[in-house]
């Protein structure tokens, strides 16, 4: 028994295709997907096409991430302020405009967490962020993670969302973060996924990092004109794809501080573009 665990694809079809091919090569015979399938990278329809291809050929389990929640809320008329061009929301609107009715219905039918029981193996839990919140966070080695593991009624939980791949054990419980297929942090930007090996009635997690054609993924950010809709955000994604370092948090924090010093107030999604540009200039982007 080998289960391929994929999280945080973020429309990076090239990283996704490389990970899928590697998983099949290694004998994976079913898949667990932990959400954030689209947004940030170009041509999300390519990612959806590959998802459906896998769904039609292998046993699969899918849950939603926070990005799918954003898209569904937008469809339902949320006052989210999405516009283009905008570094805050232009990429999300671009993604939404590339979704089909089938795609959104697919997301709508997903839970946000779950439990898996396979005959002959112990039950385990899985989620995108936390079991009750797609935007929830429990970082590897953090106090919040220890609290989660202490309350866990299984010995294993698998998550995504943080883009930090790793395994943490505490008081006989194990937390596996599968990392990010599409916009990975660390490992020089190599795509990340996990294989759960069922051996002798137990689960063993293997973490995998895989090189792929990052230059092509970056090229499509511009070929698709995504950069015209999500200006600075696209530059931040490009840097992360090529280096494995997260630049978005630093840029967003600096931009918000500039806005607030000039009397601005509100959520990140209405942050004026000029502050994104000023922060990006200071970072040398």
Secondary structure as UniProt FT lines:
FT   STRAND          2..6
FT   TURN            10..11
FT   HELIX           13..25
FT   TURN            26..27
FT   STRAND          30..33
FT   HELIX           44..55
FT   TURN            56..57
FT   STRAND          59..63
FT   HELIX           66..75
FT   TURN            76..77
FT   TURN            87..89
FT   HELIX           90..97
FT   HELIX           101..108
FT   STRAND          113..116
FT   TURN            119..120
FT   STRAND          124..127
FT   TURN            131..132
FT   TURN            134..135
FT   TURN            140..141
FT   HELIX           143..151
FT   STRAND          156..159
FT   STRAND          166..170
FT   TURN            171..172
FT   STRAND          173..177
FT   HELIX           187..189
FT   STRAND          191..199
FT   TURN            200..201
FT   STRAND          202..210
FT   HELIX           214..223
FT   TURN            224..225
FT   HELIX           226..229
FT   HELIX           231..243
FT   HELIX           248..261
FT   TURN            262..263
FT   HELIX           268..270
FT   HELIX           273..283
//
